[in-house]
């Protein structure tokens, strides 16, 4: 009888914990939200990785939120123009922003303040790679380094916007490799692709999913990837780490709202977007664009802490590169 009572007690405790966990897992829908169109702002042009990410995630989001969702591209100022627009809107959950490392970097340089935004979630962690066009004389990354050492400052790299993660990774690599290069930024990713394909720029920095069709058509040739280990999709492409350049950075993509948005809306949206990130329609696009190679999901609290960590990380890198004076 004593053992029986003990087991009954344990079962009761288990059931209580189980139902409490269910209650926590189900984020309630806020009263009277949403009832009208939601706008999602992307600070880059159409056709780039961030644009594809947002539009892909919003496909299932329309089903879950049951309201129209419009995606707006606002380019310029390394994201400052888009950030300014978002901050000019009410903090009511009807304006969502594609948050990226640029907002952290802009804060470091005093162009904006990432703390004016409230984190919703991070969804993606991308892979950074360097590419050259098929006709390029550079067959390996060692060829690139050799040429750059023999022709200081002549080699041109490209990516999207100035003082971006693209520029950070390129210039960090250049410093570690002991070379001097030029960084030529463009506002939209397709412009960077065209510049390299046309022979106007030597080396492209981009994540592989966005240009997979160009790689498969052998129009672009990957030379190096900045990940912890080689990618199964590109087994012959060496990592920076194995060549002695310990760089494992990549662009991350998430969503935020203006600070002051009610917490119940923040947690509700985060819950909805987690469902969207696991939705088969999004998963298929994510896999097709090689965006599932690194785990990326973070909820509001974890994502907020990550912003602070990235702020310190990028600040240290800019100090190392000489863009900022060490204090």
N, C-alpha and C positions, 0 to 999 in steps of 0.2 A: 504493500500500500504506500509505503514511504517513497519507493522508487517511482510508483505510478504518479504520485502527487508531484514529484520532482519533474517528470517528463511533461505533465500537464502545464506546469509553471513555465518550463522552457518553451513549450509550444505557444503559450500565450504571449510571451516576450517576443518570440519570432514573428508572430502575426502582427503585433503592435509595430515592431520595427519595419515590417514589410509594408504595411499600409501607410506608415509615415513617409517611407521612401517613395511610395507611389504619389503621395500628395506633393512631395517636393519635386518630383519629376514632371508633374503636370503644371506648367506655368499658366495661371489663369489669364484669360483674355481681358484686357482693360475695358472698362465701360466706355462705350462710344468711340472706340478706336479699333481699327481704322474705319472711316466712313467715306473717305474720298481718295482721290488720286495721290499716290506717293511718288515723289521725285527722287531718283538716285543719281548723284552727280559723280562723273568720272573726270579727273583732271588731265586726261590724255586723249589723243585723237582716236577715232574709230579704227578698228582693225588691230590694235595692239593687245598685249597680254591682259592688261587691266580692263580694257573694254570688253574683251571676250569673257573674262571672268565674271564681270558684273552682269552682262546680258545673259550668260548661261545660268547664273544663280537665280536671276529674277524670273526665269521661266517657271520653275516650280513655285517660287514665292507668290506669283499671281494666284495660283490655286489655293495656297494656304491662307493668304491674307484676304483673298476674295475682293480685291479692289484693283483698279488699273495702276500699273507701275510704269512710269516714263523714265528712260535713261537719257541723261543730258551730258554731252561732252563739252567741257569748258577748259580750253587749253590756254597756256601762257603763264609766264612768271614762275616756272618750275612748280606749278600747283598753287601758287599764291592767289591767282585770279579765282580759281575754283573755291579755295578755302574762304576767301572774302565773301563770295556769293553765299556759301552755306551758312556762314556766321551772320549774314544779313537776314536770314529767314527765322521764323519763330522756332523756339525749342519745343516742338510739339510732336516730333516723330514723323512728320510728313516730308522732311528733307533728310535723306540718308547720304552719306559721303563715302566714297571708296578711299579708305585711308591707306597710306603707303609710307615708305621710309622718307620720301621727300618732305613730309610734314615735320618729321623729326629733324631732318637736316636744315630745313628752313628756320626752325626754332633756334638751332645752334648759331645760325648767322643773323638772327634777329629780324627775320622777314615775317615771321608769324609765331604763334604760340600754340603748340600741340595740346596744352592743358585747357584750351578753350573748347576742346571736343571731348565727348564722352564715348569710351569704347563700347562697341557692340560685340564684335567677334573677329578673330582672324580665321581665315579659311585656307589660304594657300602658302606654301613655302616653295619657291621656284629654284631652279638650278641655273647658275651662270656659266656661259660658255663663250669662247672666242671663235669666230669663223672668218674665212676668207672666201672669195669667189673661186670658182673652179679653175679659171685661167691664171690665178695668182701664182707667182713663182715660189711662194712660201708653202712648202709641203708639210712642215711640222712647226711647232711653236719654237723649237730651237732655231729654225731658219729665220723666224721673225725677230728673235732676240739678237741673233748674229747681225742681221741687217741694221737693226736699230743701234747697235753698238758702233757699227761702222759709219752710220749716218745719223748722228744725234739730232733729235727734234724733227726729223723729216717724216717719220712713220706716222700715219694718221689713224686714229681709232674713232669710232662713233657709237653713240647711244642716245637715249632720249633725255633731253634737258640738261642744263648745266647743274653742277653740284648735286647730281643725282647718285643713286646707288651704282648706276652704270659707270659714271666718272670715278666714283670712289674705288670700285673694283679694278678698273683699268689703271688708275694712277698708283694704287697700292701694289698691283702686280709690277708696274714699271719700276717702282722704287725697289722692290725685293729682287727684281731681275737686273737692276743696275743700268737701266736704259732711260732715255728721255724721249717722250712721244707727245704728239698733239692730240687733244680731245676736241672733236667737232660734233656738237650736239644738234639734234633736231627735235621739234615739238612732237612729232608722231612717229611711231615705230616703223610703219611702211616706208617713210622717207629714209630712214637709216638703212633699211634693206636695199632700197633702190640705189642709194649712194654707193654701197659696196658692190652690188651686182653690176653697176655701170662703170666700175673702176675708178670712181672719184675718191673713194676712201679705201684704205688698205684692209682694216680689220673691223669686224662688227662684234659688239657685245650684245647678246640676246639670250633668252631662254629657248630651249629647243622646240617646245610645243608649237610656238607661234610660227616658226619657219620650217616645220617638219616637211612640208611638201617641197620646199626648195632644197632641203637636204636629201630627200629621197630622189629628187630629180637630178641630183649631183650638180646643182647650180651653186651651192654653198658647201664648204668643207669645214667641219669642226676640227679645232686644233687642240683645245684644252678645256677641261671642265673643273669648276671650283666646288667640288663636293668631297665628302669624306671618303668615298670609294667610287670606282668606275661605275658608270651607268650600264645596265644590261643592254639597253638599246644601242649603246655606243661602246662596245667592249674594247675597241682599238684606240679610243681617245683617252689619253692619260689625265690624271687629276693633277692640280697644282701641287698638292701635298706630296705626291710621289716624286715630283720633279724638284722638290725643295722649296716650293712657294706655299707656305701654310695659309691658304686663303680658302675658306669654305662658306663664303657669304652668298646670299641669293636674295632676290626681291621677295618680300612677303606682301600679301594682299588681304585686307580685311575691310570691315565696315564700321562707321561711327556715326554719331549724331552730334548736334550742338549741345554743349554742356548746359545743364538746366532742364533737359528733357526728363520727364517723370521716370523714376526708377522702374515703375511697373511696365511702362512702355519699353524701356531698354531691355529688361529681362524677357519680356514677351517676344520682342523682335529677335533677340539672341536665340531663344528657343525655336522660333520659326526658321531662322536661317540655319540652325543646326540640322533641322529636318530637311531643309533644302539641300544642304551639303551632302546628306546621305540619300537623297532622292535618286532613283535609277537614271532619270533624265540628265541630272547634273553629273553623276558618276561616270556616265558614258562619255560626256564631253571632256571631263577631267582626265579620264584615261586616254582618250584620243589625243589630247594635247600635252601628255606627259606631265600633268600637274598633280599626279598622285604618288610621286616618287619619294616625297618627304611628308611626314605628318605635319599638318598645319593648324588644326583646330585649336582655338583658345576662346573661352568665354569672356564676359566683360571684365571680371576682376583680374584674371590671369593676363588678359590682353593689356590692361592698363599697366600692370607691373612690367610687362614686356616692353611697352613704350619707354618707360623710365630706364630700363636696362639698355635699350637700343640708343637712347639719347647719350648715355655715358660711353657706349661703344663707339658710336660715330664721332663723338667729340674727341676721343682719344686718337682715332684714326686721322681726323683732320689736323690734330696737333702733330701727329707723326709725319704727315705729308707736308707740314709747314703752312697749311691754310689758316691755322689759328696759332696764336702765341700761347705757350704753356704758362699756366698761372702758378 
